[in-house]
């Protein structure tokens, strides 16, 4: 398989206005492998002027270009279908390779994620010719003609996270482009390679008109410029709670700037501390429940905003369940491989900052007596003791109460916090309903009444999984409440977030 640098024709450039453009400052950013700390590529470190130029191109493309002004929904549909077909038929393996080496995921996992991207392009292609308004019945003494029209917002800035790099980009751009918007993608600094390669594919195959799809790599300066510029109509951000609050504050404060005077549409998909509840009556499906709990926290090394990172087990099943959970987690620890990520049961975390942060959480929790480490709790040193990657053993911390730091804060790593056993479900509901996150929750039970009660009472959880966990299809809305964000991704509802209605009231007798 090619190296990342060979796949990318121009890794040190940005893509906007239908061409690859050198960074104005010439500044480059090293992309580091989380598996072994090697340098995969160097990409452009965009500054304010770079992003400003990209915004100008996206603005012109929307205001004057054909994507919305000439193309109808059928043509936009066909473009998205073409993108899906080209990726699937010619570039799936290359994109999967880039995603694998850039994140440390096994290749087969990365390949499945690229297939999901293809599905997203096709799914939202189906909406491109279905963006429409409605006629309104309006009875007055004058026969007024009343209707509304639904139109794209304009230029949409997409700031994505490192955990599912291209998948999250596809979540955002597929519905936005289907609706007729132009987009500027700013991928996470740690994982820009697949977005740049997607730009290369779009450019080489002339999928979209110039300026419709743009990729600008960079950090805080580039991101802040995108957020505050009044030529950008919407920001869709996936990241931490603090990052989301910074975006919201910057967008609001920009309205008082002499160069910016308009509010923006915002979608913020942020963090979570998602509880998973195991009821006594799930004992008949013990193995299946343990499997889903493990996948819910240790898949993607726990780097998942909706990870089931906080576990409640009912008192009657607690000893048996925890024993089985430990047994299956030991199997993961014993099959880790720092030499070949394709053979490793657990992937590395994205970078040294995240690696150190996770270990600090574990060490604080155990040394302070907040929890007891059941398994893991340390960096993975490799089978030969020479691990250079950001590998952390799957970790289970038990006997936590609500005051424990690891029970309250998002760790974003392979760490499961097990709370002290509970007796009644309403105890858990009362506690979780008062906490600041509201992205997701899960319950394992064979009792329909219990399940329905949980679903009804956990009303501030954006997604509730029942007897499964972390399945997120394209046609189901995803998003949270409270500190977990505002707005929604996916589903049919997301099309409304990339469009806006305008009302027309006309007197035809005039």
C-alpha positions, 0 to 999 in steps of 0.5 A: 500500500502507498505511503500517506505522502505518496497518496496525497499529491500536494499535502502542504497545500490548502484546497479552495476555489477549485484548486490547491493553493500554497499556505501564504505563510509557508508554515507547515504542520506535522501529522504524527502517527498515534501508533508509533510517533512517526511523521506521516505528512506535513500539511499547511498551517493556515492562518487568518489570510488563508481562511479569509481567501477560502471564505471569499471563494465559497461566498462567490460560489454560493452567490454567483456560481451554479451550484444553487443558482443554476443547478436544480436538485436533480443535478446536486443529487447526481453530483453527490451520487457521483462522489459516492460512486467514485469513492467506492469504485476507485478510492475506498482502499486509499481513503481507508489506508489514510484513515487507518494510519492517521488514527491508528484504527485497524484497516478493516475498521477504517474501511467500514467507516469509508463505506459509511461515508459512501452511504452518507453521500448516497443517502443525502443525495436523495434529499437534494430534490426534496427541499421545498416549501409549502402553501399555507391556507389563509382565510381573510376578506382578501384572497391572499396567496400565502406560501413559504419557500425553503432555501439553503443558508449559504456558506457553511463552515465545518469544524470536525473532530479527530475520532472519526475524521472523514465520517464526521466530515461526511455527516456535515457536508452531505446534507449541506451540499444536498441543500445547495450550500457551499462548504469549508471543511476545517479538519482536526489538526491531528487528522487532516489527511482523508479530508485533503484526499477527498478534496483531491478526488473531488478536484480530479473528477470535477464533482462540484463547481469551483468553490463549492467544496473547500478544505483548509487545514490549520488550528485555532487561528484558522478556526476562529477566522471561520467562526467570526467572519460574517460571510459564513452563515453557519458553523457546524462544530464537533468537539469538546464542550469547552471548544463548543462554548468557545465557538458559541462565544466567538460567533456571538461576540463577532456581532459587535466587531466592525467587520461582522454584524450578523448572528450565525446558525450553529450546530454544536455536537459536543461531549458526553458522560453517557450512562449505561444501566444493566438491570437484574433481568438481563442475566439471561443475556449476560454475554451479549450485554457484556459484549455491548458494554465493552464495545460501547466504551473500548471501541475506538479506544473510547474516543467517542462522544457518546461512549458508554463511559459510566456503568450502573449495574443493579445489585442482584446481577452485580458480582456475576456481571463484573466478573464476566466484564473483567474476563472479557476485558482481559482478553482485549488486554492480552490481544493488544499489539503495538507493532501491527495495529491491524492485529490489535484489539485496542487502538492507540489514542490520538496524541500524547496530550490525550494519552497523558490526560487519560493516564492522569485521570486514572492515576488521580482516581486510584491514588485518591481512593475515589475508585479501585482499578479492576483491570488496566490502569496503565500505558501499554508497553508492548509485547517486547516492552518497546511501544512508542505509540499512544496505547493505553490498556482498557481500564475498568475503575469500580466502586465509584460514587457521584463525587468521583472526578471520573464519574463526572467528566468526559475522559475520551479514552478507554476508561470505564467507570463502574458506579456502586451497585444500585437497587432501584432504577429511579435512583439512577434516573434521578441522579443522571437527570440532574447532570450537565451532559445529555448526549446518550444513554443505554439500558439492558433489560428484558422488561418492556415496562422498565425500558419504556419507563427509562426512555420516558424519564431520561428525557434529556438524553438525545439518543437512548440505546436499548439492549445495544449500544452506539449504533448510529445509522444515517437516517436517525437524528443524533445530538444532545441536550445541555452541555452536549450541544445544540442542534442535530446531525443526521436524519431527515431533520438535519436538512432543516438545519442547512436551510431556512424558510422564507414566507411570502404573502401576496395579494393576487388581486392587486 
